[in-house]
Structures are given as structure tokens and as C-alpha cells.
Amino acid sequence: MDFQEALEWATRQDVVKVTCVKDGEDDKFIFTVGQYRVAPHVFDSQEEAEQYLKENVSFTNLDLAIMGAISQRLYELNKENS
């Protein structure tokens, strides 16, 4: 895999996932990143949640990696100035 292929692969990877949870007897669907719930939205069907996610959320692993690198640098700068 060359750099361009790797970049294309990274930008296609969705980070926010639709996860099923129980609400009494019912299945409900929420958004998660890893083990953490990331939005207050609750959906009655997986299809409804995935459609909302497709239309309204576009973070990928690459996006979050960039944000993580920026956050790390800001943390380091703050630590130096403290």
C-alpha cells in the first residue's frame, strides 16, 4: 500500500459507530466512539441512526488523529508555560 492508498483508506474509516443498547425490552441505537457514548441522540432503528450519522457526522480516524495531534501539542505548550 503506497501513501495515497493509505491516505484514502484512512479517510474512509468511520470512527463514530452505531451501537445497540437495551432500554427495558426494547433495542435502541446510540452513537459511540470506542466504549464511550458521544451524543445524546437515541434512535429506534439501526437504519435511522446510520442515516442520521451519514447525513450529519463525518469524522474519520484521520480527522481524529489530526485533532489528537493538535490537542497533544496544545497540552505540551500549556505544560511548558505553567
DAPE-V490293 format. One record per residue. N is the residue number from 1. RES is the residue in three letters. SS is DSSP state (helix for helix, strand for strand, loop for the rest). PSI is psi in degrees with one decimal (none if undefined). Layout:
N/RES/SS/PSI  N/RES/SS/PSI
//
This chain:
1/MET/loop/121.9  2/ASP/loop/178.4  3/PHE/helix/-45.4  4/GLN/helix/-42.5  5/GLU/helix/-41.1  6/ALA/helix/-41.0  7/LEU/helix/-44.2  8/GLU/helix/-41.8  9/TRP/helix/-45.7  10/ALA/helix/-38.9  11/THR/helix/-18.1  12/ARG/helix/-13.8  13/GLN/loop/116.4  14/ASP/strand/138.7  15/VAL/loop/-41.5  16/VAL/loop/126.4  17/LYS/strand/155.7  18/VAL/strand/125.9  19/THR/strand/137.5  20/CYS/strand/133.8  21/VAL/strand/157.4  22/LYS/strand/135.9  23/ASP/strand/88.5  24/GLY/loop/-121.0  25/GLU/loop/-13.1  26/ASP/strand/148.1  27/ASP/strand/133.1  28/LYS/strand/160.7  29/PHE/strand/131.7  30/ILE/strand/170.6  31/PHE/strand/135.5  32/THR/strand/154.2  33/VAL/strand/112.3  34/GLY/loop/-129.0  35/GLN/loop/1.8  36/TYR/strand/132.8  37/ARG/strand/133.3  38/VAL/loop/1.5  39/ALA/loop/153.5  40/PRO/loop/-6.0  41/HIS/loop/139.7  42/VAL/loop/131.4  43/PHE/strand/150.9  44/ASP/loop/-22.0  45/SER/loop/152.5  46/GLN/helix/-39.2  47/GLU/helix/-43.3  48/GLU/helix/-43.9  49/ALA/helix/-44.2  50/GLU/helix/-37.2  51/GLN/helix/-44.3  52/TYR/helix/-44.7  53/LEU/helix/-45.1  54/LYS/helix/-39.3  55/GLU/helix/-24.0  56/ASN/helix/-12.8  57/VAL/loop/133.7  58/SER/loop/22.9  59/PHE/loop/138.5  60/THR/strand/174.2  61/ASN/helix/-40.9  62/LEU/helix/-44.6  63/ASP/helix/-47.8  64/LEU/helix/-33.0  65/ALA/helix/-41.4  66/ILE/helix/-46.0  67/MET/helix/-38.6  68/GLY/helix/-41.0  69/ALA/helix/-42.0  70/ILE/helix/-44.2  71/SER/helix/-41.9  72/GLN/helix/-43.3  73/ARG/helix/-41.2  74/LEU/helix/-39.6  75/TYR/helix/-45.6  76/GLU/helix/-42.5  77/LEU/helix/-41.5  78/ASN/helix/-40.6  79/LYS/helix/-40.2  80/GLU/helix/-34.7  81/ASN/helix/-4.2  82/SER/loop/none
//
